[in-house]
């Protein structure tokens, strides 16, 4: 059995993953939204509003959001949520390949469109309701990410669990209070994480002696190279090997390993970069890679 990583979710790779979703994405990639809509309409006429259709619909929402067409984006997101709810009457969310992607995107699109159009309280309420409903599923982390983007800065940094780790045992985050801390959430399969490593190494060389601390939380995904399934002990060894090979300039940085850290910090996107200030509060939160100049500017602020 093979697995793939898609939008931060680990999903089964099957022949069904191709088809209407790929057609819609290809049309969106060349900014041909009418063609994407036509593809979906034709597919629905033949197959009905199945899970693949719903995922395709969620991509229309993403395209509308990117184009800053907030009301259409919200409408696509609501349609996706309604159709997903209907399909979930006969199956569990994480038993399907397409629905976690579709539903997670729908919450993300609607929340971001609401916030961008001046309706932040409604966005927060939507995401909190989503956490209540889907907090025990794979889309929990994605919903939490979007809530954190709206609410996290200024809050006390949540505890980082360090019951498992790579290398030396990490200190508790509270033990670092008094020093700013850069948290780097990474995954062993993540190309963008490897690309961020030289940037982090450069910042470490510039700021560690000035008091900046580093921590690199990760977690297991259930597989190793080439998507081969692996038990925890095998994956642990693989994670250690990846860390030593691709992150050698970060040797000595604590690497706690726990899924709950990703859940609480909403690290559905890797890397996720978080800066904790000297008082132990979140000063900066960014899902995704950052260039050196932008990350350094954020570091400078917490070093003051």
C-alpha positions, 0 to 999 in steps of 0.5 A: 500500500502506498501513501502520498502527502497532499496539502499536509494530509497523508492519503492513500494513493489510488487511481481514483485520485486522478480524474475530475480533481486533476481536470479542475486543478489544471483549468484553475492553474491557467486561470480558466475558472469557467472551464473548471466549472464546466468540467465539474458540471459535466462530471456531476451530470454523469456521476452525481455529487460524489466525493471526487466532485466535492473535492473538485468543488473545494478547488473552485473555492480556493481559486475564488479566494485567491482571486479575492472573490470573497462571496463566491469563495464563501458560497463554494465553501458552504456548498462543499460543507453541505455536500460533505455532510450528506456523504458523511452520513454513510461513511467516516471522514477519514475513511475517504480519500477526497472528503478530508481534503475537501472539507478541510479546504472548505473551512479554510476558504470560508474562514479566510474569506470572512476574515479578509472581508472584515468578518473576523468574529464570524470566521473565528466562530466558524473555526471553533464550531469546526473544531468541536465537530471534527476535532477527532479527525485528520482535519483538526490540525488544518482548522486549528491552523486557520484559527491560530492565524487569526488568534494566536499572536499574543497568546501564551505559547502552548506547552510542547510535549517532549515525551519522545525526541530525536537526539538529546532530550528537549527542555520544556518550553517553559525552561526557555522563558526569558529567551526568544524561541524559534519553533520549526515544525518539520516533516521527514518528507517535506522538501520545503522544510529541507529548503528552509534549513540553510536559512535557519542555520544562518539565523542560528549563526547570527542570533544564537549567541545573542540569546535566540533559542531553537526547537524543531518539533516533528511527528511520525506519519506512518511511513518512510522513504517511497511511501513504504508503511513503517512501524514507529521504531522504524520510522523513528530511526528514519526520522533521525537519519533524515535530520542528520542528513539534511539538517546537520547545521542544526545539530544540537537543536532539540527535536521533540516528536509528538502529534499533539504538538502539531495539533495544538500549533495547527502545523498542517502545513510544513514547515510552520514557523513560530516565534515565542517572545521572552515572556513566553507569548506567541509573537509570530506565526507563519504556516509555510516556508519563508525567505531569509529576509522575512524571517530575519525581520521577524526575529529582529522584533523578538530580539528587542 
